[in-house]
Amino acid sequence: MGSTVTGGTVRDVGIVGLGHISGQYLETLQAAPGVRIVAVADLDASRAQAAAERIPGSRALTTDELLTDPGVGTVLNLTIPAAHAEVALAAIAHGKHVYGEKPLAATFADAARVTDAAAAAGVRVGGAPDTVLGAGVQTARAAIDDGRIGRPVSASAMWISAGHESWHPHPDFYYREGGGPLLDMGPYYVTSLVQLLGPVEAVSGAASRSRDVRVIGTGPRAGESIDVDVDTHLTGILHHASGAISTVTMSFDGVRSTAAPIEVHGVDGSLIVPDPNMFEGDVQLHGTGGPGSGGSWQTLEPSAGYADSGRGIGLLDFVAGHGRASGAIALHVLEIMTALSASAASGVRVPLRTTAARPSLVPLTPASDWRNL
């Protein structure tokens, strides 16, 4: 199933980048018989060889060999953000579909080059986060679509952390271009807001940086100082095309928050949406006596989404042709985030150039069914 690309079908996948996140992808993909992992590559050749030995039918290649291999139809790009565009553009140049980790690229200009190149080559691009396709966000989406909160008016999204240097042994890239709390964690929250309330027309932002140096707290480099090249706290306002207004706060400059990850408010009710970095979680509804009636918070039964799924479900959705984790959405989300940074720097509201259709709702799909996508 799927188009043929340079000899391999869209379901013949080659993975570039075998860092920590690849293990979660492999757990999902190896449980799906319709996807074949035919090649793996990493800058560390020994890591690629070890992965190939664990994946039946897979070969360890260099990145260049994988990108030109006629048996690879889709490249799963799990490299660091700074390399996303380079790998994607090379794969597209050899006629391959690309599905990548978030963000689509380190800059909006590079991401636009990727989607433009794919359109010219007649191949498809998709990208994480795919957590929004799980039962958590999708159940909240179903409640909104069913009118249980009435007309959506506003939403808030918040993620607060002291930064990754306290636990990550090599946190450098979080504080370089393509990093920071907005591009690191923002994709989960902003993609969820687009899923829930639709595309965004304009943004306003404000940002700050608490310090210019961070100190690694663990691992072999403990005590080493690293420079901070990006803003580490950002608050933004998103003006959705639907008329709803969202506020977003992403920070490496706090410690902890008791705020719900995402709240959505309508004229007849409010929703608490679970952590969008996870696939599951309780969705809570409080109504006013209208369509979402109720005098207290009630937990909704899961009603939509890929149940009991994990990272990689977006790739399965992608190769099946559903396109719910499309390049258009990833590009729009990246423009929202980079425009927020630009607005914070200029103090001016920024209109957006891109848009993306709100993807179709994922029907409630048990693991026994999504594994056969």
LINHU-V637816 format. One record per pair of residues at least 24 apart in sequence whose C-alpha atoms are under 10 Angstrom apart, sorted by sequence separation. I is the first residue (numbers start at 1). GAP is how many residues later the second one is. D is the distance in whole Angstrom. If there is no record, write none. Layout:
[[I	GAP	D] [I	GAP	D]]
This chain:
[[11	24	5] [12	24	5] [13	24	5] [14	24	6] [15	24	6] [16	24	6] [17	24	6] [18	24	6] [39	24	10] [41	24	9] [63	24	9] [67	24	5] [70	24	9] [72	24	7] [73	24	6] [74	24	6] [75	24	6] [76	24	6] [77	24	6] [78	24	9] [81	24	6] [82	24	5] [85	24	10] [86	24	9] [89	24	8] [90	24	10] [93	24	8] [97	24	10] [102	24	10] [103	24	8] [104	24	8] [207	24	6] [208	24	6] [209	24	6] [267	24	10] [268	24	6] [269	24	7] [331	24	9] [332	24	6] [10	25	9] [11	25	6] [12	25	6] [13	25	6] [14	25	5] [15	25	5] [16	25	5] [17	25	5] [18	25	9] [19	25	10] [26	25	10] [30	25	8] [40	25	10] [41	25	7] [66	25	9] [67	25	9] [68	25	9] [69	25	9] [70	25	9] [72	25	9] [73	25	9] [74	25	7] [75	25	8] [76	25	8] [77	25	10] [80	25	9] [81	25	5] [82	25	9] [85	25	6] [88	25	10] [89	25	6] [92	25	7] [93	25	8] [96	25	9] [97	25	9] [98	25	8] [99	25	8] [100	25	8] [101	25	9] [102	25	6] [103	25	7] [104	25	10] [160	25	10] [206	25	10] [207	25	8] [208	25	5] [209	25	9] [267	25	10] [268	25	8] [269	25	9] [272	25	9] [280	25	9] [329	25	9] [331	25	9] [332	25	10] [9	26	10] [10	26	10] [11	26	8] [12	26	6] [13	26	7] [14	26	6] [15	26	6] [16	26	6] [17	26	8] [18	26	9] [30	26	9] [39	26	9] [40	26	7] [41	26	9] [64	26	9] [67	26	9] [68	26	6] [70	26	9] [80	26	9] [81	26	9] [84	26	9] [85	26	7] [88	26	7] [89	26	9] [92	26	6] [95	26	7] [96	26	9] [97	26	5] [98	26	7] [99	26	6] [100	26	7] [101	26	6] [102	26	5] [103	26	8] [159	26	8] [207	26	6] [208	26	7] [266	26	10] [271	26	9] [279	26	9] [280	26	9] [328	26	8] [329	26	8] [330	26	9] [9	27	10] [11	27	10] [12	27	9] [13	27	9] [14	27	8] [15	27	8] [16	27	9] [17	27	9] [39	27	7] [63	27	10] [64	27	9] [67	27	7] [68	27	9] [69	27	10] [77	27	10] [84	27	9] [85	27	10] [87	27	10] [88	27	9] [89	27	10] [90	27	10] [91	27	10] [92	27	10] [93	27	10] [94	27	9] [95	27	8] [96	27	6] [97	27	5] [98	27	5] [99	27	5] [100	27	5] [101	27	5] [102	27	6] [158	27	10] [159	27	8] [206	27	8] [207	27	4] [208	27	9] [270	27	9] [271	27	10] [272	27	9] [279	27	8] [280	27	8] [328	27	8] [329	27	5] [19	28	9] [23	28	9] [38	28	9] [39	28	10] [63	28	10] [67	28	9] [68	28	9] [85	28	8] [86	28	9] [89	28	7] [92	28	9] [93	28	7] [95	28	7] [96	28	8] [97	28	6] [98	28	6] [99	28	5] [100	28	6] [101	28	7] [102	28	10] [158	28	9] [206	28	6] [207	28	6] [271	28	10] [279	28	8] [280	28	7] [328	28	6] [329	28	8] [18	29	7] [19	29	10] [22	29	10] [26	29	9] [67	29	8] [85	29	7] [88	29	9] [89	29	8] [92	29	7] [95	29	10] [96	29	9] [97	29	8] [98	29	8] [99	29	8] [100	29	9] [101	29	9] [157	29	9] [205	29	7] [206	29	5] [207	29	9] [271	29	10] [279	29	7] [280	29	8] [327	29	9] [328	29	8] [329	29	8] [8	30	9] [17	30	9] [18	30	7] [39	30	9] [84	30	9] [85	30	10] [88	30	9] [92	30	9] [93	30	10] [159	30	9] [205	30	6] [206	30	6] [279	30	7] [280	30	9] [326	30	9] [329	30	9] [17	31	8] [38	31	10] [92	31	7] [157	31	10] [158	31	8] [204	31	9] [205	31	4] [206	31	9] [278	31	10] [279	31	7] [326	31	10] [16	32	9] [39	32	9] [92	32	9] [157	32	6] [204	32	6] [205	32	6] [278	32	8] [279	32	9] [1	33	9] [15	33	10] [18	33	8] [38	33	7] [39	33	7] [92	33	9] [156	33	9] [157	33	8] [203	33	7] [204	33	5] [205	33	9] [278	33	9] [324	33	10] [326	33	9] [38	34	7] [203	34	6] [204	34	7] [279	34	10] [324	34	9] [325	34	8] [37	35	9] [38	35	9] [40	35	10] [157	35	9] [202	35	8] [203	35	5] [204	35	9] [324	35	5] [36	36	10] [39	36	9] [40	36	9] [42	36	10] [43	36	10] [157	36	8] [202	36	6] [203	36	6] [323	36	8] [324	36	7] [37	37	10] [42	37	9] [88	37	9] [156	37	9] [175	37	10] [201	37	8] [202	37	5] [203	37	9] [322	37	9] [323	37	9] [324	37	8] [37	38	10] [155	38	8] [175	38	9] [200	38	6] [201	38	6] [202	38	7] [322	38	8] [324	38	8] [37	39	10] [175	39	9] [199	39	9] [200	39	6] [201	39	6] [202	39	9] [199	40	9] [200	40	4] [201	40	6] [322	40	10] [155	41	9] [199	41	6] [200	41	5] [201	41	9] [155	42	9] [172	42	9] [198	42	7] [199	42	6] [200	42	8] [201	42	9] [203	42	10] [205	42	10] [207	42	10] [209	42	10] [210	42	9] [211	42	9] [154	43	9] [171	43	9] [197	43	7] [198	43	7] [199	43	8] [200	43	9] [203	43	10] [204	43	10] [205	43	9] [206	43	10] [207	43	10] [208	43	9] [209	43	9] [210	43	6] [14	44	9] [152	44	9] [153	44	9] [171	44	10] [172	44	9] [197	44	9] [198	44	7] [200	44	9] [203	44	10] [205	44	10] [207	44	9] [209	44	8] [210	44	10] [13	45	10] [14	45	9] [15	45	10] [16	45	9] [152	45	7] [171	45	7] [193	45	9] [197	45	7] [198	45	10] [200	45	9] [208	45	9] [317	45	10] [14	46	10] [15	46	10] [16	46	9] [17	46	9] [170	46	8] [171	46	10] [194	46	8] [197	46	9] [198	46	9] [200	46	10] [14	47	10] [16	47	7] [169	47	7] [170	47	10] [193	47	9] [197	47	7] [15	48	9] [16	48	10] [166	48	9] [168	48	8] [169	48	8] [170	48	9] [180	48	9] [182	48	10] [186	48	10] [190	48	9] [197	48	9] [14	49	10] [74	49	10] [165	49	7] [166	49	8] [167	49	8] [168	49	8] [169	49	6] [170	49	8] [180	49	9] [181	49	9] [182	49	9] [197	49	9] [16	50	8] [73	50	10] [74	50	9] [75	50	10] [76	50	10] [77	50	9] [164	50	10] [165	50	7] [166	50	6] [167	50	7] [168	50	7] [169	50	5] [170	50	9] [176	50	10] [179	50	9] [180	50	6] [181	50	8] [182	50	8] [15	51	8] [16	51	9] [25	51	10] [74	51	9] [76	51	9] [141	51	9] [145	51	9] [163	51	9] [165	51	5] [166	51	5] [167	51	6] [168	51	8] [169	51	7] [170	51	8] [175	51	8] [176	51	8] [177	51	10] [179	51	7] [180	51	6] [181	51	6] [182	51	8] [322	51	10] [14	52	7] [15	52	10] [140	52	10] [141	52	10] [144	52	7] [145	52	10] [164	52	9] [165	52	6] [166	52	6] [167	52	8] [169	52	7] [170	52	9] [175	52	7] [176	52	7] [177	52	7] [178	52	9] [179	52	9] [180	52	6] [181	52	7] [182	52	7] [320	52	10] [321	52	10] [13	53	10] [14	53	8] [25	53	9] [143	53	10] [144	53	9] [164	53	9] [165	53	8] [166	53	10] [169	53	7] [172	53	10] [173	53	10] [175	53	5] [176	53	5] [177	53	7] [179	53	9] [180	53	8] [181	53	8] [182	53	9] [193	53	8] [317	53	9] [320	53	6] [22	54	10] [138	54	9] [141	54	7] [142	54	9] [168	54	10] [172	54	7] [174	54	9] [175	54	6] [176	54	6] [177	54	10] [180	54	9] [193	54	10] [316	54	8] [319	54	8] [14	55	9] [22	55	10] [137	55	7] [140	55	10] [141	55	5] [167	55	10] [171	55	9] [172	55	8] [173	55	10] [174	55	9] [175	55	6] [176	55	10] [193	55	10] [316	55	8] [318	55	10] [22	56	7] [129	56	10] [132	56	7] [137	56	9] [140	56	7] [141	56	8] [166	56	9] [170	56	10] [172	56	8] [173	56	10] [174	56	9] [175	56	8] [190	56	9] [305	56	8] [306	56	7] [307	56	10] [309	56	10] [316	56	9] [317	56	7] [14	57	9] [15	57	9] [21	57	8] [22	57	10] [131	57	7] [132	57	9] [138	57	8] [165	57	9] [172	57	10] [175	57	8] [190	57	10] [304	57	7] [305	57	5] [306	57	8] [307	57	7] [308	57	9] [309	57	9] [313	57	8] [316	57	6] [13	58	9] [14	58	6] [20	58	10] [21	58	10] [129	58	7] [130	58	8] [137	58	8] [138	58	8] [174	58	10] [190	58	8] [304	58	6] [305	58	6] [306	58	6] [307	58	6] [308	58	7] [309	58	7] [313	58	9] [12	59	7] [13	59	6] [14	59	8] [15	59	9] [16	59	7] [17	59	8] [18	59	10] [19	59	8] [128	59	8] [129	59	6] [132	59	7] [133	59	9] [137	59	8] [189	59	8] [303	59	9] [304	59	5] [305	59	5] [306	59	5] [307	59	5] [308	59	6] [12	60	5] [13	60	6] [14	60	6] [15	60	6] [16	60	6] [17	60	7] [18	60	7] [19	60	8] [128	60	9] [129	60	9] [131	60	10] [132	60	6] [165	60	10] [189	60	10] [303	60	8] [304	60	4] [305	60	6] [306	60	6] [307	60	6] [308	60	10] [313	60	9] [8	61	9] [9	61	10] [11	61	9] [12	61	5] [13	61	5] [14	61	5] [15	61	5] [16	61	5] [17	61	5] [18	61	8] [19	61	9] [130	61	9] [131	61	9] [132	61	10] [165	61	9] [189	61	9] [303	61	6] [304	61	7] [305	61	9] [306	61	7] [307	61	9] [309	61	8] [6	62	9] [7	62	9] [8	62	6] [9	62	8] [10	62	8] [11	62	7] [12	62	6] [13	62	6] [14	62	6] [15	62	6] [16	62	6] [17	62	5] [129	62	7] [130	62	10] [133	62	9] [186	62	8] [302	62	8] [303	62	9] [304	62	10] [307	62	10] [308	62	10] [309	62	9] [6	63	8] [7	63	5] [8	63	4] [9	63	7] [10	63	5] [11	63	7] [12	63	9] [13	63	7] [14	63	9] [15	63	7] [16	63	6] [17	63	8] [128	63	9] [129	63	9] [132	63	8] [186	63	9] [306	63	9] [307	63	8] [6	64	5] [7	64	5] [8	64	5] [9	64	5] [10	64	5] [11	64	10] [15	64	9] [132	64	10] [186	64	7] [306	64	7] [5	65	8] [6	65	7] [7	65	7] [8	65	4] [9	65	8] [10	65	9] [185	65	7] [186	65	10] [306	65	10] [5	66	8] [6	66	8] [7	66	7] [8	66	8] [17	66	10] [182	66	9] [184	66	9] [185	66	9] [4	67	10] [5	67	8] [6	67	7] [182	67	8] [183	67	9] [197	67	9] [4	68	10] [5	68	5] [181	68	9] [182	68	6] [196	68	8] [4	69	7] [5	69	8] [163	69	9] [181	69	6] [182	69	8] [193	69	8] [3	70	9] [106	70	10] [107	70	8] [162	70	10] [180	70	9] [181	70	6] [182	70	9] [192	70	9] [193	70	10] [2	71	10] [16	71	8] [106	71	7] [107	71	7] [161	71	10] [180	71	8] [181	71	6] [193	71	9] [106	72	4] [161	72	10] [180	72	8] [181	72	9] [189	72	8] [105	73	8] [106	73	8] [160	73	9] [189	73	8] [103	75	8] [103	76	9] [107	76	10] [106	77	8] [158	77	9] [175	77	10] [196	77	10] [105	78	10] [157	78	10] [174	78	10] [22	79	10] [157	79	10] [21	80	9] [103	80	7] [156	80	10] [102	81	8] [103	81	8] [156	81	9] [192	81	9] [102	82	8] [103	82	10] [155	82	10] [156	82	10] [13	83	10] [102	83	9] [103	83	9] [104	83	10] [155	83	9] [192	83	10] [193	83	10] [13	84	9] [14	84	10] [15	84	10] [16	84	10] [102	84	10] [103	84	7] [154	84	10] [192	84	7] [13	85	9] [15	85	10] [102	85	7] [103	85	10] [154	85	9] [191	85	9] [192	85	10] [10	86	8] [11	86	10] [13	86	10] [102	86	9] [154	86	9] [189	86	9] [190	86	9] [9	87	9] [10	87	7] [153	87	10] [165	87	10] [188	87	9] [189	87	6] [6	88	8] [7	88	10] [8	88	9] [9	88	10] [10	88	9] [163	88	8] [164	88	8] [188	88	6] [189	88	8] [5	89	9] [6	89	6] [153	89	9] [154	89	9] [155	89	8] [156	89	9] [157	89	8] [158	89	8] [159	89	9] [160	89	8] [161	89	8] [162	89	8] [163	89	4] [187	89	9] [188	89	6] [5	90	6] [6	90	7] [152	90	9] [153	90	7] [154	90	5] [155	90	6] [156	90	5] [157	90	6] [158	90	6] [159	90	6] [160	90	6] [161	90	6] [162	90	5] [163	90	7] [186	90	10] [187	90	9] [188	90	9] [4	91	10] [5	91	6] [82	91	9] [151	91	10] [152	91	8] [153	91	5] [154	91	5] [155	91	5] [156	91	5] [157	91	5] [158	91	5] [159	91	5] [160	91	5] [161	91	5] [162	91	5] [163	91	8] [185	91	10] [186	91	10] [4	92	9] [5	92	8] [81	92	8] [151	92	10] [152	92	6] [153	92	7] [154	92	5] [155	92	6] [156	92	6] [157	92	6] [158	92	6] [159	92	6] [160	92	6] [161	92	6] [162	92	5] [163	92	8] [185	92	8] [248	92	10] [80	93	8] [81	93	10] [151	93	9] [152	93	9] [153	93	9] [154	93	8] [155	93	9] [156	93	8] [157	93	8] [158	93	8] [159	93	9] [160	93	7] [161	93	5] [162	93	5] [3	94	10] [82	94	9] [160	94	6] [161	94	5] [162	94	8] [81	95	10] [82	95	8] [83	95	10] [159	95	9] [160	95	6] [161	95	6] [81	96	9] [82	96	6] [159	96	10] [160	96	6] [161	96	8] [81	97	6] [82	97	9] [159	97	9] [160	97	6] [80	98	9] [81	98	8] [159	98	8] [160	98	10] [238	98	8] [80	99	10] [158	99	8] [159	99	10] [160	99	9] [238	99	10] [158	100	10] [159	100	9] [236	100	10] [158	101	7] [159	101	9] [160	101	10] [236	101	9] [81	102	9] [157	102	9] [158	102	7] [159	102	7] [238	102	9] [81	103	9] [156	103	10] [157	103	8] [158	103	5] [159	103	9] [234	103	10] [236	103	10] [237	103	8] [156	104	9] [157	104	6] [158	104	7] [236	104	6] [156	105	8] [157	105	4] [158	105	9] [235	105	8] [236	105	9] [156	106	6] [157	106	7] [234	106	8] [235	106	9] [155	107	7] [156	107	5] [157	107	9] [234	107	8] [236	107	9] [155	108	5] [156	108	7] [236	108	8] [154	109	8] [155	109	4] [156	109	9] [235	109	9] [154	110	6] [155	110	6] [231	110	8] [234	110	8] [153	111	8] [154	111	5] [155	111	9] [230	111	10] [152	112	7] [153	112	6] [154	112	7] [237	112	9] [239	112	9] [10	113	10] [152	113	6] [153	113	5] [154	113	10] [231	113	10] [10	114	10] [151	114	9] [152	114	4] [153	114	7] [241	114	9] [149	115	9] [150	115	9] [151	115	5] [152	115	7] [155	115	9] [149	116	7] [150	116	5] [151	116	6] [152	116	9] [154	116	10] [155	116	9] [156	116	10] [157	116	9] [159	116	9] [149	117	5] [150	117	5] [151	117	7] [152	117	9] [153	117	10] [155	117	10] [158	117	10] [5	118	9] [148	118	9] [149	118	6] [150	118	5] [151	118	9] [152	118	9] [157	118	10] [147	119	9] [148	119	10] [149	119	5] [150	119	7] [157	119	10] [3	120	9] [144	120	9] [148	120	7] [149	120	4] [150	120	9] [144	121	10] [147	121	9] [148	121	7] [149	121	6] [144	122	9] [147	122	9] [148	122	9] [149	122	8] [148	123	9] [140	124	9] [137	125	10] [144	125	10] [144	126	10] [144	127	9] [143	128	9] [195	129	10] [141	130	10] [199	130	9] [140	131	7] [140	132	8] [141	132	9] [200	132	8] [203	132	10] [204	132	10] [205	132	9] [140	133	6] [199	133	8] [200	133	9] [203	133	7] [205	133	10] [207	133	9] [139	134	9] [140	134	9] [191	134	9] [195	134	9] [199	134	9] [202	134	8] [203	134	9] [205	134	8] [206	134	8] [207	134	7] [137	135	10] [138	135	10] [194	135	8] [200	135	10] [201	135	9] [203	135	10] [204	135	8] [205	135	5] [206	135	8] [207	135	10] [137	136	6] [149	136	8] [200	136	7] [203	136	7] [204	136	6] [205	136	6] [206	136	9] [207	136	9] [208	136	9] [136	137	7] [137	137	7] [148	137	8] [149	137	8] [150	137	9] [199	137	9] [202	137	8] [203	137	6] [204	137	9] [205	137	8] [206	137	7] [207	137	5] [208	137	10] [136	138	6] [137	138	9] [148	138	9] [149	138	7] [191	138	8] [194	138	9] [202	138	9] [203	138	10] [204	138	9] [205	138	5] [206	138	4] [207	138	8] [135	139	10] [136	139	8] [137	139	7] [148	139	8] [149	139	9] [191	139	8] [194	139	8] [203	139	10] [204	139	6] [205	139	4] [206	139	7] [136	140	8] [137	140	10] [143	140	9] [150	140	8] [193	140	10] [203	140	7] [204	140	7] [205	140	8] [206	140	9] [207	140	10] [137	141	9] [138	141	9] [139	141	10] [149	141	8] [150	141	7] [191	141	9] [192	141	10] [202	141	10] [203	141	10] [205	141	9] [206	141	7] [134	142	9] [136	142	8] [137	142	8] [138	142	9] [139	142	10] [140	142	9] [141	142	10] [143	142	9] [148	142	8] [149	142	7] [150	142	8] [190	142	10] [191	142	6] [204	142	10] [205	142	7] [206	142	10] [132	143	10] [133	143	10] [135	143	9] [136	143	6] [137	143	8] [139	143	9] [140	143	6] [147	143	9] [148	143	5] [149	143	5] [187	143	8] [190	143	6] [191	143	9] [204	143	8] [205	143	8] [131	144	9] [132	144	6] [134	144	8] [135	144	6] [136	144	5] [137	144	8] [139	144	7] [140	144	8] [147	144	6] [148	144	4] [149	144	9] [189	144	10] [190	144	9] [204	144	7] [205	144	8] [131	145	6] [132	145	8] [133	145	10] [134	145	4] [135	145	5] [136	145	5] [137	145	9] [138	145	10] [139	145	10] [140	145	9] [146	145	9] [147	145	7] [148	145	8] [188	145	10] [191	145	10] [203	145	9] [204	145	5] [205	145	9] [130	146	9] [131	146	6] [132	146	8] [133	146	7] [134	146	6] [135	146	7] [136	146	7] [137	146	8] [146	146	9] [187	146	7] [190	146	8] [203	146	6] [204	146	6] [129	147	9] [130	147	9] [131	147	6] [132	147	7] [133	147	10] [134	147	9] [135	147	9] [136	147	6] [186	147	9] [187	147	8] [190	147	8] [202	147	7] [203	147	5] [204	147	9] [129	148	8] [130	148	9] [131	148	5] [132	148	9] [135	148	9] [144	148	10] [186	148	9] [202	148	5] [203	148	7] [129	149	10] [130	149	8] [131	149	8] [143	149	9] [187	149	10] [201	149	9] [202	149	4] [203	149	8] [183	150	10] [186	150	10] [187	150	8] [201	150	6] [202	150	5] [183	151	8] [186	151	7] [200	151	9] [201	151	5] [202	151	9] [182	152	10] [200	152	7] [201	152	8] [199	153	10] [200	153	10] [201	153	8] [183	154	7] [200	154	9] [201	154	8] [182	155	7] [183	155	8] [199	155	9] [200	155	7] [182	156	9] [199	156	6] [200	156	9] [143	157	9] [198	157	9] [199	157	6] [182	158	9] [198	158	8] [199	158	7] [182	159	9] [198	159	7] [199	159	7] [140	160	9] [142	160	9] [143	160	9] [178	160	10] [198	160	5] [139	161	8] [142	161	7] [143	161	9] [197	161	8] [198	161	9] [139	162	8] [140	162	9] [141	162	10] [142	162	7] [194	162	9] [195	162	9] [196	162	8] [139	163	6] [140	163	9] [141	163	8] [142	163	9] [194	163	9] [195	163	6] [196	163	10] [136	164	10] [138	164	8] [139	164	5] [140	164	8] [141	164	9] [194	164	7] [195	164	7] [136	165	10] [137	165	10] [138	165	8] [139	165	5] [140	165	10] [194	165	9] [195	165	9] [196	165	10] [135	166	10] [136	166	7] [138	166	5] [139	166	7] [195	166	9] [135	167	6] [136	167	9] [137	167	9] [138	167	5] [134	168	10] [135	168	7] [136	168	8] [137	168	8] [138	168	8] [135	169	6] [136	169	7] [138	169	10] [134	170	8] [135	170	4] [136	170	9] [133	171	9] [134	171	5] [135	171	6] [136	171	9] [133	172	6] [134	172	5] [135	172	5] [132	173	8] [133	173	6] [134	173	6] [135	173	8] [131	174	10] [132	174	10] [133	174	9] [134	174	8] [135	174	9] [131	175	9] [134	175	7] [133	176	9] [134	176	8] [133	177	10] [134	177	10] [131	178	9] [130	179	10] [131	179	7] [134	179	9] [130	180	8] [131	180	7] [133	180	8] [134	180	10] [130	181	7] [131	181	9] [133	181	7] [129	182	8] [130	182	7] [131	182	8] [132	182	9] [128	183	9] [129	183	9] [130	183	7] [131	183	8] [128	184	9] [129	184	10] [130	184	5] [133	184	9] [127	185	10] [128	185	10] [129	185	8] [130	185	8] [128	186	7] [127	187	7] [128	187	9] [130	187	9] [126	188	8] [127	188	8] [126	189	8] [126	191	10] [127	191	9] [133	191	8] [126	192	7] [132	192	9] [133	192	8] [125	193	9] [126	193	9] [132	193	9] [124	194	9] [130	194	9] [131	194	10] [124	195	10] [130	195	6] [127	196	10] [129	196	7] [124	197	10] [126	197	7] [127	197	9] [128	197	7] [125	198	9] [126	198	8] [127	198	6] [128	198	9] [124	199	9] [126	199	6] [127	199	6] [128	199	9] [125	200	9] [126	200	4] [127	200	6] [125	201	6] [126	201	4] [127	201	9] [128	201	10] [129	201	8] [124	202	8] [125	202	5] [126	202	8] [127	202	8] [128	202	7] [124	203	8] [125	203	8] [126	203	8] [127	203	6] [126	204	7] [127	204	9] [125	205	9] [126	205	10] [118	209	9] [101	210	10] [101	211	10] [115	212	7] [99	213	10] [114	213	9] [115	213	8] [100	214	10] [99	215	9] [100	215	9] [112	215	10] [115	215	10] [99	216	7] [111	216	9] [112	216	9] [115	216	8] [145	216	9] [98	217	9] [111	217	10] [114	217	9] [99	219	8] [111	219	9] [112	219	7] [142	219	7] [98	220	10] [99	220	9] [111	220	6] [112	220	10] [141	220	7] [142	220	9] [97	221	10] [110	221	10] [111	221	10] [141	221	9] [142	221	9] [97	222	9] [109	222	10] [112	222	10] [139	222	9] [104	223	8] [108	223	7] [111	223	8] [112	223	9] [138	223	7] [139	223	9] [104	224	10] [107	224	10] [108	224	9] [111	224	9] [138	224	7] [139	224	9] [104	225	10] [105	225	9] [108	225	10] [109	225	10] [138	225	8] [139	225	9] [99	226	9] [104	226	6] [105	226	9] [108	226	6] [109	226	9] [138	226	9] [99	227	9] [100	227	9] [103	227	7] [104	227	7] [107	227	8] [108	227	6] [135	227	9] [99	228	8] [102	228	8] [103	228	9] [104	228	10] [106	228	9] [107	228	9] [108	228	9] [133	228	9] [134	228	8] [135	228	9] [98	229	9] [101	229	10] [104	229	9] [105	229	8] [108	229	9] [109	229	10] [133	229	7] [135	229	7] [100	230	10] [103	230	9] [104	230	7] [107	230	10] [108	230	7] [132	230	10] [133	230	10] [134	230	9] [135	230	9] [103	231	7] [107	231	7] [108	231	9] [134	231	9] [135	231	10] [102	232	9] [106	232	10] [103	234	10] [76	236	9] [76	239	8] [74	241	10] [112	242	10] [74	245	8] [32	280	10] [35	280	9] [28	281	7] [29	281	9] [32	281	10] [35	281	8] [28	282	6] [29	282	9] [30	282	10] [34	282	9] [27	283	8] [28	283	7] [29	283	6] [26	284	10] [27	284	8] [28	284	6] [29	284	8] [32	284	8] [35	284	8] [25	285	7] [26	285	9] [27	285	8] [28	285	7] [34	285	9] [35	285	10] [24	286	7] [25	286	5] [26	286	8] [29	286	9] [34	286	9] [24	287	6] [25	287	5] [28	287	10] [29	287	8] [23	288	9] [24	288	8] [25	288	8] [28	288	9] [22	289	9] [25	289	10] [21	290	8] [22	290	9] [25	290	9] [13	302	10] [11	304	9] [11	305	9] [13	306	10] [11	307	10] [12	307	10] [10	308	9] [11	308	6] [10	309	6] [11	309	9] [9	310	9] [10	310	9] [10	311	10] [3	316	9] [2	317	7] [1	318	9] [2	318	7] [3	318	10] [1	319	8] [2	319	8] [1	320	10] [32	335	10] [31	336	10] [32	336	10] [35	336	9] [31	337	10] [32	337	10] [34	337	8] [35	337	9] [32	338	8] [33	338	7] [34	338	6] [35	338	9] [31	339	10] [32	339	5] [33	339	7] [34	339	7] [31	340	6] [32	340	6] [33	340	9] [30	341	9] [31	341	9] [32	341	8] [29	342	8] [28	343	8]]
